[in-house]
Amino acid sequence: MSGHDSTAAYARLWSAVMSQALADVRAAVKRTRKAVMPNPEAVKNADHRESIQWVMSDSKRPGGFLWCCDIFDFNPDFVRAEIVK
């Protein structure tokens, strides 16, 4: 695999991680029927709870939400606001 191919594969992987997490958070928001980020402790579905915690984390470590936003040039505050609409 060339450098370009591995970079593209890496981007696809993290795009899938971001997409799944956002889908999980949207599902949790939809269940609450409120346009706010649910309290992770009140969410019964473990995947949804972990996705909310990931999206709300302010950690800049590799693999974190802020890190993903940075590599895709997303504004994390905008993403967080849009996901609860």
N, C-alpha and C positions, 0 to 999 in steps of 0.2 A: 504494500500500500504506500503510495507516495505521500509526501507531506501535505499536499493539497487535499488528497482523499481523506487522510486522517483528520485534518482540520474540519472538513465538511461532515465527517461522521461524528466528530466531537460536538459540533454545533447542532446536528440532528438529535443527538442524545439529550443535550441540555434543553433543547426546544421541547422535546417530548416530556422531560421532567417538569418544565414550567407549565406546559399545557395541561398535564394531568393534575398538578397541584391547583391550578386555577379552576379546573372543572370540579375538583373536590370542594373547593371553597364555595364556588357558586351553588353547588348542590346543598351545602350546609346552610347557606344564606337563604336559599329557596325554602328549605324546611322551616326556618324560623319565621318566614313571611314578613321579615323586616329588612329594610335597606341599610343594615349595619353589619359590621363584622361580628359574628357570634363569639361569645366567650368560649374558648376551646374546652374549658372544663365542663361546659354544659352540653357538649356535642358527644353523642353516644358512639357514632361511627369512628373507629380508630384512624382510618385513613383520612377522613375529613378533619378530624382533630389535629392530626400531625401536619396536614397541609396548611391549616389555619396558623398553627404555631410557626411553620416555616415561612409563610408569607408575612407574618407580623414580626418576625425576628429582625433585629437591627445588626446582626452579625455580618461582617464583611468577609468571612472565611470562604475559601473555595467550596463551591457547592451550595452555598447559601442563597437565599432569595436576592439579597442586594448584589451579590456577586453575579448571579444570572442576569439581573437587570442591567448591570454594567456591561457584561459581554454582548448583550443584545441592544445596548444603548436605549433601554427603556427607563422612563422616570418611575421609580418605585412608588412614589406617592400617587401618581396618576393611575398606575395599575391597581393599587389597593383601593382607590376611590371607584374606579370603573367596575371592579369585580363585584361590588355590592349593589350595583344598580339593577 
